[in-house]
Amino acid sequence: MSEDLERITHERVKKYLDITSKARKKATPLVEKGTAEERKLHILLRMADDYTFDANHFLNSGDLVRAFGAINYAHAWIDAGVKLGLLDGHGDDVLFTLP
């Protein structure tokens, strides 16, 4: 395996922050307002936002390992929303694991 692929760098974390930001903006709700599904989606997206916040905090603190882990968790929460049919991924099979 290439040595470059084994390293977590500041640039790599920033790349994943950008990818996750694109996914967060692209995914749109498929649930009706006031429903149990909307409440679940709110929790799911809050988790994504909280992990993104944590990733930025860790990155700014120089903790690249935790930053990388946190941003991947953030993206996973968004991806789960698409997979569960709570969010529309608009056919983007690069940003999301489509149903």
BAMAR-53571 format. One line per 5 residues: number of its first residue (from 1); for each residue z, y, x of N, C-alpha, C, O. Coordinates in nm, 4 decimals, decimal comma, always signed. Each point is the difference from the previous one (the first is absolute). Example, Ala and Ser with C-alpha at 12.3 -4.5 7.8 and 13.67 -1.06 7.14 Angstrom:
! residues 2
1) +0,7800:-0,5690:+1,3190:+0,0000:+0,1190:-0,0890:+0,0000:+0,1200:+0,0900:+0,0665:-0,0019:+0,1036; -0,1385:+0,1069:-0,1386:+0,0060:+0,1190:+0,0820:+0,0730:+0,1090:-0,0770:+0,0169:+0,1108:+0,0509
//
This chain:
! residues 99
1) +0,0000:-0,1175:+0,0848:+0,0000:+0,1175:-0,0848:+0,0000:+0,1240:+0,0895:+0,0666:+0,0029:+0,1035; -0,1400:+0,0966:-0,1435:-0,0065:+0,1239:+0,0757:+0,1368:+0,0654:+0,0075:+0,0733:+0,0045:-0,0988; -0,0395:+0,0462:+0,2164:+0,1299:+0,0660:+0,0181:+0,0134:+0,1189:-0,0957:+0,1098:+0,0286:-0,0479; -0,2202:+0,0406:+0,0201:+0,0026:+0,1153:-0,0896:+0,0418:-0,0398:-0,1416:+0,0673:+0,0769:-0,0686; -0,1063:-0,1952:+0,0252:+0,0339:-0,0454:-0,1347:+0,1457:-0,0425:-0,0117:+0,0513:-0,0139:-0,1111
6) +0,0141:-0,0063:+0,2204:+0,1392:-0,0434:-0,0011:+0,0977:+0,1168:+0,0037:+0,1211:-0,0211:-0,0053; -0,1713:+0,1434:+0,0143:+0,0865:+0,1167:+0,0164:+0,0035:+0,0844:-0,1257:-0,1023:+0,0209:-0,0653; +0,2187:+0,0266:+0,0326:+0,0137:+0,0975:-0,1072:+0,0049:+0,1368:+0,0664:+0,0927:+0,0314:+0,0747; -0,1923:+0,0478:-0,1029:-0,0090:+0,1322:+0,0596:+0,0192:+0,1068:-0,1070:-0,0082:-0,0277:-0,1197; +0,0334:+0,1478:+0,1641:+0,0113:+0,1142:-0,0905:-0,1288:+0,0128:-0,0820:+0,0050:+0,0236:-0,1207
11) -0,1184:-0,0391:+0,1855:-0,1296:+0,0112:-0,0673:-0,0183:-0,1091:-0,1052:-0,0537:+0,0256:-0,1078; +0,0978:-0,1457:+0,1388:-0,0136:-0,1099:-0,0959:+0,0862:+0,0257:-0,1238:-0,0447:-0,0235:-0,1123; +0,1658:+0,0709:+0,1316:+0,0859:+0,0313:-0,1146:-0,0624:+0,1117:-0,0824:-0,0017:-0,0077:-0,1228; -0,0497:+0,1115:+0,1884:-0,0650:+0,1106:-0,0724:-0,1202:-0,0518:-0,0796:-0,0238:+0,0449:-0,1122; -0,0517:-0,1385:+0,1692:-0,1145:-0,0583:-0,0700:+0,0459:-0,0683:-0,1289:-0,0618:+0,0172:-0,1051
16) +0,1689:-0,0938:+0,1133:+0,0486:-0,0707:-0,1183:+0,0640:+0,0956:-0,1010:-0,0064:-0,0237:-0,1206; +0,0675:+0,1306:+0,1691:+0,0494:+0,1035:-0,0914:-0,1163:+0,0595:-0,0781:+0,0115:+0,0231:-0,1203; -0,1224:+0,0016:+0,1873:-0,1189:+0,0556:-0,0650:-0,0594:-0,0979:-0,1013:-0,0359:+0,0390:-0,1111; +0,0260:-0,1644:+0,1494:-0,0541:-0,1020:-0,0915:+0,0872:-0,0100:-0,1246:-0,0516:-0,0071:-0,1115; +0,1814:+0,0065:+0,1294:+0,0917:-0,0106:-0,1131:-0,0066:+0,1239:-0,0875:+0,0085:-0,0101:-0,1224
21) -0,0235:+0,1258:+0,1827:-0,0157:+0,1227:-0,0763:-0,1263:-0,0050:-0,0867:+0,0018:+0,0414:-0,1159; -0,1098:-0,0918:+0,1726:-0,1251:-0,0153:-0,0761:+0,0195:-0,0968:-0,1165:-0,0483:+0,0246:-0,1105; +0,1186:-0,1337:+0,1355:+0,0247:-0,0983:-0,1057:+0,0857:+0,0603:-0,1105:-0,0265:-0,0220:-0,1182; +0,1284:+0,0974:+0,1556:+0,0907:+0,0618:-0,0986:-0,0751:+0,0982:-0,0879:+0,0264:+0,0087:-0,1199; -0,1201:+0,0654:+0,1784:-0,0786:+0,0974:-0,0767:-0,1052:-0,0682:-0,0874:-0,0291:+0,0461:-0,1104
26) -0,0269:-0,1542:+0,1597:-0,1095:-0,0656:-0,0718:+0,0481:-0,0826:-0,1194:-0,0644:-0,0019:-0,1049; +0,1762:-0,0653:+0,1213:+0,0505:-0,0875:-0,1062:+0,0508:+0,0843:-0,1166:+0,0835:+0,0887:+0,0177; -0,1342:-0,1170:-0,1353:+0,0400:+0,0762:-0,1181:+0,0646:-0,0922:-0,1028:-0,0364:-0,1172:-0,0100; +0,1316:+0,1691:-0,0659:+0,0729:-0,0824:-0,0968:-0,0905:-0,0584:-0,1087:-0,0931:+0,0645:-0,0483; +0,1237:-0,1871:+0,0126:-0,0681:-0,0687:-0,1105:+0,0949:-0,0231:-0,1175:-0,0363:-0,0680:-0,0960
31) +0,1548:+0,1225:+0,1022:+0,1021:-0,0278:-0,1008:+0,0141:+0,1188:-0,0947:-0,0301:+0,1142:+0,0349; +0,0764:-0,1446:-0,1549:+0,0219:+0,1051:-0,0994:+0,1340:+0,0673:+0,0250:+0,0971:-0,0634:+0,0413; -0,0948:+0,1926:-0,0675:+0,1236:+0,0775:+0,0174:+0,1080:-0,0500:-0,0955:-0,0275:-0,0366:-0,1143; +0,1499:+0,0359:+0,1638:+0,1140:-0,0388:-0,0815:+0,0223:-0,1486:-0,0151:+0,0867:-0,0420:-0,0767; -0,1629:-0,0384:+0,1482:+0,0119:-0,1452:-0,0111:+0,0871:-0,0561:+0,1125:+0,0302:+0,0679:+0,0982
36) +0,0084:-0,1925:-0,1158:+0,0755:-0,0690:+0,1050:-0,0841:-0,0116:+0,1267:+0,0524:+0,0084:+0,1111; -0,1830:-0,0277:-0,1282:-0,0883:-0,0092:+0,1164:-0,0024:+0,1323:+0,0770:-0,0059:-0,0004:+0,1230; +0,0104:+0,1123:-0,1934:+0,0024:+0,1290:+0,0687:+0,1285:+0,0154:+0,0811:-0,0024:+0,0521:+0,1115; +0,1123:-0,0965:-0,1666:+0,1266:+0,0078:+0,0726:-0,0040:-0,0881:+0,1247:+0,0501:+0,0391:+0,1054; -0,1090:-0,1568:-0,1171:-0,0137:-0,0885:+0,1161:-0,0913:+0,0628:+0,1050:+0,0287:-0,0060:+0,1195
41) -0,1381:+0,0659:-0,1645:-0,0917:+0,0650:+0,0923:+0,0685:+0,1153:+0,0720:-0,0214:+0,0204:+0,1195; +0,1028:+0,0541:-0,1911:+0,0737:+0,1106:+0,0608:+0,0895:-0,0514:+0,1138:+0,0065:+0,0606:+0,1069; +0,0609:-0,1708:-0,1307:+0,0859:-0,0601:+0,1030:-0,0841:-0,0436:+0,1197:+0,0354:+0,0264:+0,1149; -0,1445:-0,0918:-0,1426:-0,0876:-0,0498:+0,1046:-0,0531:+0,1150:+0,0861:+0,0020:-0,0089:+0,1228; -0,0492:+0,1162:-0,1860:-0,0539:+0,1129:+0,0749:+0,1099:+0,0765:+0,0726:-0,0233:+0,0552:+0,1075
46) +0,1419:-0,0517:-0,1651:+0,1124:+0,0639:+0,0692:+0,0327:-0,0753:+0,1287:+0,0293:+0,0610:+0,1027; -0,0346:-0,1928:-0,1091:+0,0229:-0,0803:+0,1196:-0,1067:+0,0311:+0,1060:+0,0318:+0,0153:+0,1180; -0,1570:-0,0063:-0,1603:-0,1080:+0,0328:+0,0928:+0,0235:+0,1369:+0,0633:-0,0155:+0,0162:+0,1211; +0,0524:+0,0807:-0,2017:+0,0242:+0,1350:+0,0516:+0,1208:+0,0035:+0,0935:-0,0023:+0,0676:+0,1028; +0,1067:-0,1401:-0,1387:+0,1190:-0,0036:+0,0855:-0,0302:-0,0645:+0,1350:+0,0446:+0,0489:+0,1037
51) -0,1201:-0,1585:-0,1049:-0,0353:-0,0649:+0,1264:-0,0933:+0,0886:+0,0830:+0,0082:+0,0001:+0,1229; -0,0962:+0,0750:-0,1885:-0,0855:+0,0935:+0,0731:+0,0848:+0,1093:+0,0649:-0,0233:+0,0373:+0,1150; +0,1205:+0,0132:-0,1882:+0,0921:+0,0989:+0,0558:+0,0720:-0,0573:+0,1213:+0,0106:+0,0646:+0,1042; +0,0387:-0,1872:-0,1197:+0,0694:-0,0660:+0,1113:-0,0922:-0,0170:+0,1202:+0,0414:+0,0223:+0,1138; -0,1652:-0,0613:-0,1383:-0,0953:-0,0187:+0,1093:-0,0192:+0,1295:+0,0774:-0,0013:-0,0004:+0,1231
56) -0,0135:+0,1105:-0,1946:-0,0141:+0,1295:+0,0667:+0,1259:+0,0357:+0,0788:-0,0084:+0,0511:+0,1117; +0,1241:-0,0781:-0,1700:+0,1256:+0,0274:+0,0689:+0,0095:-0,0802:+0,1296:+0,0334:+0,0543:+0,1053; -0,0627:-0,1826:-0,1140:+0,0068:-0,0847:+0,1194:-0,1028:+0,0437:+0,1040:+0,0293:+0,0020:+0,1196; -0,1500:+0,0330:-0,1653:-0,1026:+0,0456:+0,0932:+0,0466:+0,1257:+0,0730:-0,0135:+0,0105:+0,1219; +0,0675:+0,0835:-0,1962:+0,0477:+0,1248:+0,0603:+0,1197:-0,0220:+0,0918:+0,0263:+0,0803:+0,0895
61) +0,0460:-0,1898:-0,1125:+0,1140:-0,0341:+0,0861:-0,0416:-0,0832:+0,1205:+0,0818:-0,0291:+0,0873; -0,2086:-0,0088:-0,0827:-0,0501:-0,0799:+0,1109:+0,0192:-0,1491:-0,0163:-0,0257:-0,0760:+0,0934; +0,0706:+0,0323:-0,2109:+0,0212:-0,1428:-0,0264:-0,1264:-0,0571:-0,0626:-0,0113:-0,0116:-0,1220; -0,0833:-0,0237:+0,2081:-0,1313:-0,0437:-0,0478:+0,0040:-0,1335:-0,0729:-0,0765:-0,0210:-0,0942; +0,1630:-0,0682:+0,1355:+0,0075:-0,1319:-0,0643:+0,0442:+0,0151:-0,1457:-0,0629:-0,0550:-0,0904
66) +0,1712:+0,1295:+0,0681:+0,0465:+0,0197:-0,1381:-0,0995:+0,0827:-0,0807:-0,0174:-0,0245:-0,1194; -0,0479:+0,1213:+0,1820:-0,1015:+0,0806:-0,0690:-0,1150:-0,0888:-0,0467:-0,0457:+0,0114:-0,1137; -0,0005:-0,0991:+0,2011:-0,1105:-0,0901:-0,0343:+0,0402:-0,0952:-0,1118:-0,0768:-0,0235:-0,0933; +0,1962:-0,0305:+0,1031:+0,0476:-0,0892:-0,1052:+0,0125:+0,0715:-0,1332:-0,0410:-0,0532:-0,1031; +0,0971:+0,1733:+0,1042:+0,0216:+0,0738:-0,1247:-0,1313:+0,0369:-0,0670:-0,0114:-0,0109:-0,1221
71) -0,0881:+0,0542:+0,1987:-0,1252:+0,0398:-0,0638:-0,0736:-0,1212:-0,0555:-0,0715:+0,0107:-0,0996; +0,0885:-0,1246:+0,1630:-0,0616:-0,1204:-0,0555:+0,0696:-0,0436:-0,1297:-0,0662:-0,0469:-0,0925; +0,1971:+0,0618:+0,0852:+0,0710:-0,0251:-0,1249:-0,0482:+0,0959:-0,1086:-0,0227:-0,0412:-0,1138; +0,0071:+0,1676:+0,1482:-0,0462:+0,0998:-0,0970:-0,1344:-0,0403:-0,0587:-0,0195:+0,0034:-0,1215; -0,0716:-0,0413:+0,2080:-0,1325:-0,0391:-0,0481:+0,0075:-0,1258:-0,0861:-0,0724:-0,0137:-0,0986
76) +0,1595:-0,0762:+0,1366:+0,0148:-0,1235:-0,0776:+0,0469:+0,0288:-0,1429:-0,0446:-0,0662:-0,0937; +0,1337:+0,1639:+0,0759:+0,0455:+0,0345:-0,1353:-0,1170:+0,0526:-0,0830:-0,0128:-0,0347:-0,1174; -0,0715:+0,1169:+0,1764:-0,1170:+0,0519:-0,0720:-0,0960:-0,1136:-0,0311:-0,0505:-0,0114:-0,1117; +0,0261:-0,0711:+0,2100:-0,0900:-0,1136:-0,0176:+0,0498:-0,0943:-0,1092:-0,0790:-0,0543:-0,0772; +0,2099:+0,0355:+0,0716:+0,0574:-0,0860:-0,1049:-0,0268:+0,0590:-0,1380:-0,0281:-0,0738:-0,0945
81) +0,0364:+0,2052:+0,0822:-0,0292:+0,0644:-0,1277:-0,1426:-0,0259:-0,0451:-0,0252:-0,0204:-0,1188; -0,0686:+0,0212:+0,2136:-0,1397:-0,0304:-0,0328:-0,0125:-0,1470:-0,0384:-0,0629:-0,0335:-0,1004; +0,1221:-0,0524:+0,1796:-0,0095:-0,1446:-0,0240:+0,0593:-0,0391:-0,1354:-0,0507:-0,0897:-0,0673; +0,1588:+0,1582:+0,0282:+0,0661:-0,0305:-0,1277:-0,0665:+0,0669:-0,1195:+0,0400:-0,0239:-0,1139; -0,1401:+0,1067:+0,1379:-0,0712:+0,0663:-0,1086:+0,0702:+0,1244:-0,0533:-0,0320:+0,0477:-0,1089
86) +0,1276:+0,0048:+0,1852:+0,0672:+0,1233:-0,0396:-0,0745:+0,1227:+0,0529:+0,0120:+0,1096:-0,0548; -0,0884:-0,1293:+0,1610:-0,0802:+0,1059:+0,0606:-0,1455:-0,0449:+0,0085:-0,0289:-0,1184:+0,0174; -0,0610:+0,2138:-0,0298:-0,1421:-0,0260:+0,0151:-0,0394:+0,0321:+0,1434:+0,0163:+0,1135:+0,0449; -0,0673:-0,2110:+0,0263:-0,0453:+0,0192:+0,1369:-0,1453:+0,0423:+0,0084:-0,0541:+0,0166:+0,1093; -0,0083:+0,0006:-0,2231:-0,1379:+0,0495:-0,0092:-0,0972:-0,0817:+0,0848:-0,0924:+0,0538:+0,0611
91) +0,1158:-0,1850:-0,0591:-0,0923:-0,0906:+0,0684:+0,0034:+0,0069:+0,1517:-0,0860:-0,0587:+0,0657; +0,1823:+0,1282:-0,0089:+0,0075:+0,0166:+0,1457:+0,0697:-0,1208:+0,0624:+0,1226:-0,0103:-0,0003; -0,2040:-0,0802:+0,0536:+0,0567:-0,1209:+0,0592:+0,0327:+0,0182:+0,1480:+0,0328:-0,0970:+0,0684; -0,0413:+0,2197:-0,0186:+0,0441:+0,0308:+0,1354:+0,1459:+0,0471:-0,0049:+0,0825:-0,0429:+0,0808; -0,0519:+0,1307:-0,1756:+0,1358:+0,0527:-0,0125:+0,0936:-0,0947:-0,0750:+0,1217:+0,0052:+0,0178
96) -0,1789:-0,0916:-0,1016:+0,0831:-0,0807:-0,0896:-0,0430:-0,1464:-0,0014:-0,1147:-0,0336:+0,0293; +0,2102:-0,0519:-0,0641:-0,0303:-0,1386:-0,0318:-0,0248:-0,0023:-0,1496:+0,0936:+0,0047:-0,0799; -0,2177:-0,0119:+0,0437:-0,0350:+0,0119:-0,1418:+0,0316:-0,1281:-0,0760:-0,0037:-0,1099:+0,0555; +0,0350:+0,1266:-0,1837:+0,0308:-0,1189:-0,0841:-0,1145:-0,0973:-0,0045:+0,0097:-0,1038:-0,0654
//
